[in-house]
């Protein structure tokens, strides 16, 4: 692991959840090299702050990103998290909203 990185562990976990909506904490832990317990704490932080929504699917969990929230820094609070994740390779899917059944589209993880 390098001495320092450009992205925080929170950003790395969020990026993994965006790209792989059904990924497990263990899989993220193996990918980025921090403990599974730390991953679960970060997921709880992201959920509490509204950056992700969790939905149980069978025995697993599926994550959905809220792309409209801004970055959590005063110097970049004008940047939406969706744009940041897209810069990291996330490709959001578009899905029709069930509540409107019309022309409205909502962003979904890809």
N, C-alpha and C positions, 0 to 999 in steps of 0.2 A: 504494500500500500504506500502511495506517495506521501511525503511529509505534509503536503497541503493540497487542496483541490479548489476549484472555482465554485463548486456546488456544495451546499450543505447536505447533511444526511436527509433532512426533510425534503429538499428538492429532489434528491435521488430516489427516495421512496415514492414521492408523488409521480415522478416520471415513470417509474416501474408500474405503478398502479394504472396510470393512463394508458400505457402501451400494452399492458397485460391485465385486463380487468378481473380475471379469475386467479391471479397469482397468489401464492400463499406467503405468509410471513417468513417461513423457512426458506422458500425459494429466493425471496428478496435478500434475506440474510446471507445466503451463499453467494449471491451475485455481487453485493456491495461490501461484504466483509465486516458487518457489525452484527451484534447478537440478535437473535430472534426476539428477545425481550425488548431490546431497544427499538426494533422495527414495530412491534405491537404498540409501544408508547407513542411513536411517531404517527402511526395510523390513528390512534386515539386523538392525538393533537389535531391532525388534519380533519378528522370527522367533527370534532368539537368546534373547530373554527369554520366549518361549512365548506371546506375545499373538496371534500369527498362525501358521497352518500354510500352506505353499505346496504346490501340486500342479500339475505340468505338464499342460497340456491342449493337445495339438497343439503349435503354435508359441508359445502363450501360457502364462500362469500364472493359476491360480485361487487366490484367497486365502480362508481360513476363519478366523474370529475365535474365540478362546477366551474366551467371555464370563465365565468364572468367576474369572479372575485379578483381583486388586485394583489400584486405582490406585497408581502408583509415587510416593507421597508419604506421609510419616509421619502427617500430619494427616488424610488421607482414605483410609487403607489398609483401611477397613472397607467401602468402596464398590466393588462389582464393576464391571469395565470394561463389561460388558454393560448394566448400568443407566445408566452414563454415556453410552454410545453411543445407547441408546434415547432419552435426553434430547435428543440431537442429531439425532434423526429416524430412527435405524436401526430396522428392523422385522425381528427375527430370525424365520426360518422354523423350523418343527419338522419333523424327519424321523425316521423309525424307524431305530434302530440295527440294523445288519445282524448284529452279534454276538449280540444277544439275541432278535431276531425276535419279541419280545413287546410288552409295554407300555412299554418304555423309549423315551424321546424324547431326542434330542440337538439342541442349538441349531445352526442353520446361518445363514449370512449371507443377508439378504433381498434 
